[in-house]
Each structure stands twice: as structure tokens, then as C-alpha cells.
């Protein structure tokens, strides 16, 4: 098989199609503002951004449920016009704003989010992003540290801002994306902060246009606060040219999103936008789609499918966002695909025995086809059955891309078989504008994140403590290994440091995490990787996730967690170990339907809470977990000796996961301390 990456004489991995060179510009656009300006004019009559109106809101058992209308679309010409009017209205309403000032976007993903960003970039402002899930403390920290003068917020988060309004040091203006709640509005205005309605700013700007004052390519475009798993969020400084380098590489003729010579990102591409725009992955993806003139339809994680948690159950059932939009590109965190896999298997398990046999044969055929480099099943009856599952996402998905965490091999093969499209992993960080690597659409390699895009290169730095070395190439391992250093034009300018109150830890990180070698600036990721013979990058460990057990063995927590995901009982796992113990344990949010089915088979009844502590069930789960770990090739000391079942699923909403679905290990351990202490002895 042909190589996809090229390792040069210095041990640096490049894209095989362009070794030693970087793609760092997109269609001669100097800033992100210029991409939407050009696209708005070139695609004036084409649909740009769509959103479903909320028709009704109902509280059911303490949870908000909605009914939704059909997608309502704005053309590129109208979208550009509204952005320009909003920018003019902003200048007129807040004359104290100057180029390079920071404005913060504190809102859920929606059409107005990107419009606000483009309007800000038009006037040379820095867009600060704060996760909607960070809450009062995180919002206060980011808004004050960035010396933010203006915040764009939606009604839900205006309520959060109203509780801390008196604590803001520099904030004087808020733009309400939606109608502001009266109580929140009163509290904010009482603190001396003016509230402007976005609709009013657009109307005012239409009457009094202003000239654009965009930044320079090297200026900061985005100050992105990472959600973080501990401590205060860090503000990452990303320039216009850094983000544009990723856009250019993703749209290049040799991009990973090409299949049999046909680009999977095209003018007629339809993209479902539902991930947090405060995360660089979603921001980069949306900027790319708008730059090429694609259709971007806004959804919500709670309304993607008819059975999603925010959907009011009606007769007939409502249509989910994905079914209605029929996207051609679907981007997800692996946790989303894990849940999708559980849902599909549950649906298949409810079919008649004959159908189940056809499904099993179809999956077997698809996995064999996968191993031969193909996509989908060759089993004719299963193809028809799988089309019904494909309708969950609209039935037109041409490629699925994942990032932020490892994608399990079983999940990749199963989902690719059922949905009949390439399922590929990507890799990157906020500090490298997300899409550093994307596995090629035509490459079925598993457990790989692909070669670097043409906007980056990768070198591996020896990490002797973990015994990961470049010299492993000539050992029994047969591959270079080490800490991943990402170089090229996408690397961040660094972390924001408050000059009046510098954080010594952040100052040190700016010195230690960014290095220049042979004229190339690198970010030191802390991830451990290896280069495969084909030139793919594999993530095999993380320095922070490595725990030394009592007898000196090292356990890579994320590696074990990835293996446990294959257990039929697992919805979400976390492995825990300390140096004072000789073994590790697993905390598992269970796959509830499977757990209940096993409980019935064992003669166990009762509520979920009782099931999670039932010895018979714990034993069944542990045996299955240990079996899949052994099948994954884990060493005996890596395999958990005990399990803890967690009744409540960890989510960003209960602060157990970051906004991009990463485990908050410290918070999880604190919440479940009593359960852990009871077994980890």
C-alpha cells in the first residue's frame, strides 16, 4: 500500500504529497473576514445558514422540551449584508470599541454566533470564546482577564451574566442575541452595563454603514478559552493566518477529505452544525464551509434525532435535525458515535430473529470489506436494513470525521459498515487550530489519525521517563515513538498573560510548550505518538495519563479506557490508578438497556441505583471488561481488577466532562469518592 506520510532525514513527518512545504493561504484572503466577504459575493443567491425556529417550549419532569419548525435559510448575499449591518451597528452603538479590542461570544452554537464573529473580524476586533458550560466562575475569569469590553450572549447565558454583573472590571456593553429575560436585563443594567438587542443593531447599521477596518493576517483573530479539566481556563491566541492555513489545507486538492479524486467538501456540501463553536474544531469547520459556499444548518445535541432529550414527544414524532437537514458531512466527538452505536445496536436487537441474522451477516461482510480497504457491506439484504439506520442522520452522509478523543476500532468498523461512508479520525489541539491531522478518506487504517495536513508537520521528541524513543525505529517496536511536537503556520501565538497580573504558571507554559527548531515553531502537545510504516500518526499515550503503579509498571489510563469502550456494558468509562496501589479500577457509566437485560437474566430486579451495586451484576460487568481488555492485548497489570458502576451519565451539563466530551478526572473522583474508597483498597 502507498505511503500517506513522508518522514524526512530529520525524523519529521510531512504529508506525502507535499513534503517539506506548508500550505498557508486560502484564495488570497488575508483574514477570516475576507473569506465571508468573498464567499458572500460569489455565492450570493445560494443558501448559507439555516436554523429551525422554536415553536413551543414545555417543561416536562423538570426538563425543557421543545417543538421545532422546519429549517429557515438565509442566502449568502443576505448573510453578508446582515454581517455588514451588524458591524456598522456595533460601531455606532459602542464607539469606544477599537481594532484589537476583545469581544466575547458567550452563547450556544447558532446562526447568530458566526454572524457576530464575522462582524467583529470586519472591524478588526478579537473574538474571545468561552464555553457555554463554564458557568459563572469561568465566564467571569475569561471576561475579566481578556479586558473584554463587549459580550454577545443569548438569553440563557444572560441569566448567568446577570448574577456576576457587578464583578466585571471592563465590560460595559452586552449584545443580546435573543430577547433578554426581564429579570436578567434589570440586574445587568443595575450594574451599569448597557444591553443592546442584536436585531436593533442590524437595523441601525443598515441606516448608517461604516467602512471595514479588518486586521492584518498576523494579528490575533481568536482568543479561545479552553474548557480545561482543572483550574482556570487558559486563553489561547490564534491569528487569522493560522486558522486560514487549516482552511487552505482542508480545501486543497490533496486534502484528506477527497475520495476517489472527488472532494467531499464542495459548494453543494451540507453540514450539520451542533458542536460547541467555542471549540476550535467546530469554529474551523464552519469557517471552512462558509468559505467554500456550502450550506450550514444549525442543530442542537438535544434535538438531533426524534428521541433526543430536548424533543417533545408528539404523535406523529417530530423530525430530528439530522433527518430534516440530510447532511453530507457529519463531524462528531467519539462519544457521540459511541452513543450512536449503542442506539443502533439496541434498535437492531429489537428486530425479528431472521432480521438479526441478516444484520449480523451484513456486519461481518462490512468488516471484511473494511479490512480489504472497502466501505460498507456487500450483503444485499443488510444494505436495505442499514438504509433505515442511515435515515437517523438523513441518509446522505458521505464522510464522518471525529476528533477530541480516540475512536474505538469496533466503533469505526461498525459505523462505517452501517452508514456506508468513510469514518475517519482527526487530531489537533486548540493550540494548533484543531485539524493538524485527518486520516485520508481512502485509508481504512484503524487507531490512526492520519498524516499531518499540508499546514503542519510533526516531530517526535524522546521521552525517556516513559521509554518512548525515536530509536525505537530500529528496535523490536519498529516505529519512531515520542512526545508529539506539531510545527507550522497553525501553531498558536501562545497563551494570554495579563501583563498587570501575570500568572507564573502560564508564563512558564509559554516558555516550555512552544519551541522553535530549525526555524519552525512547534507546540509540545504532551501526547505520545508513533509513526506507522505508512506514515500515519498513532496516538498511543499521554504524559499526564501515565500512572506508575506500586510495583513500577506504567498504566496509560486513556489506553485502557479505549479498550473498555468495547464492552457491551459500557456507555462511558474512566480508569483510575494511584502509585500506592498495585492495580487499577474502572468507573463505568453503564449501557443501561444491556445492564437491565443482564439483570433480568440473573433474576435481579429493582431500580438502576440498586443494580449498580448488585454483586451479581458487578461480577458480570467485570468479567466482560476484563475479557475485552485481554482481547485488546493489554498486559495483566493494565486490566482493571474492580469496577464501579455509576448511575448518572457524565456530561458537560453536570460538569463531569468538558464541552468536547473529555473526562474531568478530578471532579469525577471527588463526586464518587465514597464509591471509589469502598473498592480501591
ZIDA-V592636 format. One record per residue. N is the residue number from 1. RES is the residue in one small letter. PHI is phi in whole degrees, 0 to 359 (none if undefined). Layout:
# ZIDA-V592636
[[N;RES;PHI] [N;RES;PHI]]
This chain:
# ZIDA-V592636
[[1;x;none] [2;x;291] [3;x;284] [4;x;251] [5;x;231] [6;x;237] [7;x;261] [8;x;277] [9;x;293] [10;x;268] [11;x;84] [12;x;263] [13;x;269] [14;x;237] [15;x;296] [16;x;299] [17;x;284] [18;x;209] [19;x;293] [20;x;81] [21;x;228] [22;x;247] [23;x;269] [24;x;225] [25;x;215] [26;x;238] [27;x;47] [28;x;61] [29;x;275] [30;x;285] [31;x;220] [32;x;295] [33;x;302] [34;x;294] [35;x;292] [36;x;283] [37;x;296] [38;x;293] [39;x;293] [40;x;298] [41;x;281] [42;x;286] [43;x;241] [44;x;309] [45;x;268] [46;x;273] [47;x;293] [48;x;252] [49;x;228] [50;x;240] [51;x;209] [52;x;268] [53;x;287] [54;x;276] [55;x;275] [56;x;217] [57;x;232] [58;x;226] [59;x;263] [60;x;238] [61;x;53] [62;x;87] [63;x;245] [64;x;283] [65;x;238] [66;x;229] [67;x;246] [68;x;238] [69;x;270] [70;x;278] [71;x;299] [72;x;248] [73;x;252] [74;x;245] [75;x;287] [76;x;299] [77;x;297] [78;x;291] [79;x;300] [80;x;298] [81;x;299] [82;x;294] [83;x;298] [84;x;294] [85;x;293] [86;x;297] [87;x;299] [88;x;293] [89;x;297] [90;x;295] [91;x;297] [92;x;291] [93;x;277] [94;x;231] [95;x;295] [96;x;282] [97;x;290] [98;x;232] [99;x;310] [100;x;81] [101;x;291] [102;x;259] [103;x;244] [104;x;254] [105;x;258] [106;x;235] [107;x;199] [108;x;289] [109;x;299] [110;x;194] [111;x;301] [112;x;292] [113;x;299] [114;x;291] [115;x;299] [116;x;296] [117;x;295] [118;x;298] [119;x;298] [120;x;294] [121;x;295] [122;x;302] [123;x;260] [124;x;78] [125;x;274] [126;x;269] [127;x;268] [128;x;267] [129;x;239] [130;x;229] [131;x;302] [132;x;297] [133;x;271] [134;x;289] [135;x;77] [136;x;300] [137;x;295] [138;x;293] [139;x;295] [140;x;299] [141;x;299] [142;x;295] [143;x;294] [144;x;286] [145;x;297] [146;x;279] [147;x;56] [148;x;295] [149;x;263] [150;x;215] [151;x;236] [152;x;267] [153;x;215] [154;x;265] [155;x;299] [156;x;299] [157;x;273] [158;x;299] [159;x;297] [160;x;294] [161;x;297] [162;x;296] [163;x;284] [164;x;238] [165;x;304] [166;x;287] [167;x;261] [168;x;284] [169;x;268] [170;x;236] [171;x;292] [172;x;237] [173;x;220] [174;x;231] [175;x;258] [176;x;273] [177;x;293] [178;x;244] [179;x;300] [180;x;286] [181;x;297] [182;x;302] [183;x;295] [184;x;294] [185;x;300] [186;x;297] [187;x;293] [188;x;291] [189;x;293] [190;x;295] [191;x;274] [192;x;84] [193;x;254] [194;x;277] [195;x;244] [196;x;247] [197;x;274] [198;x;302] [199;x;302] [200;x;292] [201;x;296] [202;x;297] [203;x;295] [204;x;293] [205;x;294] [206;x;295] [207;x;276] [208;x;222] [209;x;293] [210;x;228] [211;x;287] [212;x;289] [213;x;229] [214;x;292] [215;x;284] [216;x;269] [217;x;305] [218;x;277] [219;x;285] [220;x;291] [221;x;263] [222;x;226] [223;x;252] [224;x;255] [225;x;276] [226;x;286] [227;x;293] [228;x;68] [229;x;259] [230;x;212] [231;x;67] [232;x;291] [233;x;294] [234;x;260] [235;x;268] [236;x;261] [237;x;265] [238;x;239] [239;x;275] [240;x;300] [241;x;293] [242;x;294] [243;x;291] [244;x;295] [245;x;297] [246;x;294] [247;x;301] [248;x;298] [249;x;294] [250;x;293] [251;x;265] [252;x;288] [253;x;298] [254;x;251] [255;x;297] [256;x;295] [257;x;269] [258;x;239] [259;x;227] [260;x;53] [261;x;79] [262;x;250] [263;x;292] [264;x;270] [265;x;249] [266;x;223] [267;x;297] [268;x;266] [269;x;294] [270;x;241] [271;x;242] [272;x;266] [273;x;261] [274;x;215] [275;x;286] [276;x;295] [277;x;289] [278;x;284] [279;x;256] [280;x;298] [281;x;299] [282;x;293] [283;x;300] [284;x;295] [285;x;295] [286;x;292] [287;x;303] [288;x;296] [289;x;294] [290;x;294] [291;x;294] [292;x;264] [293;x;83] [294;x;278] [295;x;269] [296;x;242] [297;x;255] [298;x;269] [299;x;237] [300;x;213] [301;x;305] [302;x;274] [303;x;228] [304;x;297] [305;x;234] [306;x;303] [307;x;263] [308;x;297] [309;x;297] [310;x;268] [311;x;279] [312;x;291] [313;x;283] [314;x;235] [315;x;237] [316;x;292] [317;x;298] [318;x;294] [319;x;268] [320;x;289] [321;x;304] [322;x;294] [323;x;298] [324;x;286] [325;x;283] [326;x;57] [327;x;292] [328;x;260] [329;x;235] [330;x;232] [331;x;249] [332;x;209] [333;x;288] [334;x;307] [335;x;299] [336;x;293] [337;x;291] [338;x;301] [339;x;291] [340;x;297] [341;x;298] [342;x;299] [343;x;295] [344;x;294] [345;x;297] [346;x;295] [347;x;295] [348;x;294] [349;x;293] [350;x;272] [351;x;275] [352;x;290] [353;x;308] [354;x;299] [355;x;295] [356;x;298] [357;x;294] [358;x;294] [359;x;297] [360;x;300] [361;x;294] [362;x;294] [363;x;295] [364;x;298] [365;x;297] [366;x;294] [367;x;291] [368;x;294] [369;x;295] [370;x;302] [371;x;296] [372;x;264] [373;x;96] [374;x;266] [375;x;231] [376;x;88] [377;x;267] [378;x;256] [379;x;278] [380;x;298] [381;x;292] [382;x;298] [383;x;304] [384;x;293] [385;x;295] [386;x;293] [387;x;300] [388;x;293] [389;x;293] [390;x;299] [391;x;295] [392;x;303] [393;x;249] [394;x;98] [395;x;86] [396;x;235] [397;x;295] [398;x;260] [399;x;202] [400;x;245] [401;x;238] [402;x;236] [403;x;201] [404;x;84] [405;x;197] [406;x;295] [407;x;257] [408;x;296] [409;x;299] [410;x;298] [411;x;298] [412;x;300] [413;x;293] [414;x;294] [415;x;293] [416;x;297] [417;x;293] [418;x;291] [419;x;267] [420;x;56] [421;x;208] [422;x;299] [423;x;243] [424;x;232] [425;x;264] [426;x;237] [427;x;209] [428;x;176] [429;x;224] [430;x;305] [431;x;291] [432;x;233] [433;x;61] [434;x;75] [435;x;278] [436;x;294] [437;x;233] [438;x;219] [439;x;297] [440;x;296] [441;x;301] [442;x;268] [443;x;248] [444;x;272] [445;x;302] [446;x;259] [447;x;56] [448;x;236] [449;x;251] [450;x;87] [451;x;275] [452;x;292] [453;x;290] [454;x;286] [455;x;263] [456;x;208] [457;x;222] [458;x;226] [459;x;235] [460;x;251] [461;x;259] [462;x;308] [463;x;235] [464;x;292] [465;x;301] [466;x;270] [467;x;64] [468;x;247] [469;x;226] [470;x;296] [471;x;291] [472;x;298] [473;x;301] [474;x;259] [475;x;259] [476;x;297] [477;x;297] [478;x;78] [479;x;216] [480;x;297] [481;x;221] [482;x;161] [483;x;291] [484;x;280] [485;x;247] [486;x;255] [487;x;239] [488;x;126] [489;x;290] [490;x;274] [491;x;290] [492;x;298] [493;x;287] [494;x;132] [495;x;261] [496;x;293] [497;x;240] [498;x;286] [499;x;299] [500;x;278] [501;x;210] [502;x;294] [503;x;274] [504;x;303] [505;x;295] [506;x;289] [507;x;301] [508;x;295] [509;x;296] [510;x;297] [511;x;279] [512;x;268] [513;x;273] [514;x;238] [515;x;226] [516;x;245] [517;x;231] [518;x;51] [519;x;83] [520;x;252] [521;x;276] [522;x;240] [523;x;253] [524;x;269] [525;x;281] [526;x;84] [527;x;275] [528;x;252] [529;x;222] [530;x;216] [531;x;264] [532;x;283] [533;x;303] [534;x;279] [535;x;96] [536;x;273] [537;x;263] [538;x;244] [539;x;268] [540;x;244] [541;x;189] [542;x;217] [543;x;303] [544;x;287] [545;x;271] [546;x;270] [547;x;242] [548;x;269] [549;x;282] [550;x;303] [551;x;267] [552;x;98] [553;x;282] [554;x;261] [555;x;246] [556;x;270] [557;x;302] [558;x;294] [559;x;296] [560;x;292] [561;x;300] [562;x;296] [563;x;290] [564;x;294] [565;x;301] [566;x;282] [567;x;291] [568;x;294] [569;x;270] [570;x;261] [571;x;260] [572;x;203] [573;x;249] [574;x;220] [575;x;263] [576;x;233] [577;x;207] [578;x;226] [579;x;289] [580;x;271] [581;x;242] [582;x;259] [583;x;212] [584;x;245] [585;x;234] [586;x;237] [587;x;262] [588;x;228] [589;x;279] [590;x;281] [591;x;286] [592;x;299] [593;x;301] [594;x;292] [595;x;297] [596;x;294] [597;x;296] [598;x;295] [599;x;300] [600;x;296] [601;x;294] [602;x;268] [603;x;75] [604;x;255] [605;x;232] [606;x;117] [607;x;285] [608;x;302] [609;x;302] [610;x;290] [611;x;298] [612;x;291] [613;x;241] [614;x;287] [615;x;306] [616;x;299] [617;x;288] [618;x;301] [619;x;294] [620;x;296] [621;x;295] [622;x;300] [623;x;299] [624;x;292] [625;x;298] [626;x;294] [627;x;294] [628;x;290] [629;x;294] [630;x;296] [631;x;295] [632;x;278] [633;x;86] [634;x;288] [635;x;287] [636;x;302] [637;x;289] [638;x;276] [639;x;278] [640;x;304] [641;x;266] [642;x;219] [643;x;231] [644;x;237] [645;x;266] [646;x;253] [647;x;293] [648;x;264] [649;x;295] [650;x;287] [651;x;215] [652;x;298] [653;x;295] [654;x;262] [655;x;67] [656;x;265] [657;x;234] [658;x;286] [659;x;297] [660;x;255] [661;x;70] [662;x;268] [663;x;294] [664;x;265] [665;x;301] [666;x;297] [667;x;295] [668;x;297] [669;x;294] [670;x;295] [671;x;293] [672;x;250] [673;x;303] [674;x;297] [675;x;293] [676;x;294] [677;x;299] [678;x;289] [679;x;246] [680;x;267] [681;x;226]]
